[in-house]
Amino acid sequence: MTARVEAVTPEGDEGLLVELLKAYRGAVQLVVDEIWSLDRIPSNKTLHRVFYSRLRKLGF
């Protein structure tokens, strides 16, 4: 799946946006990689339990 994101930043703050998008991409990839390795897709409740604290530690 591909997500298209458009954002407008104040002049000179493009680096902050790129940093945010890279962090978001990394977090999504972490979740996708772990789900991909499972035999079945877990419920939303299970996903929340497994990933909530890990994503909070990453700043989300």
Stockholm file with secondary structure:
# STOCKHOLM 1.0

chainA/1-60         MTARVEAVTPEGDEGLLVELLKAYRGAVQLVVDEIWSLDRIPSNKTLHRVFYSRLRKLGF
#=GR chainA/1-60 SS CCCCCCCCCCTTCHHHHHHHHHHHHHHHHHHHHHHHTSSSCCCHHHHHHHHHHHHHHTTC
#=GC SS_cons        CCCCCCCCCCTTCHHHHHHHHHHHHHHHHHHHHHHHTSSSCCCHHHHHHHHHHHHHHTTC
//
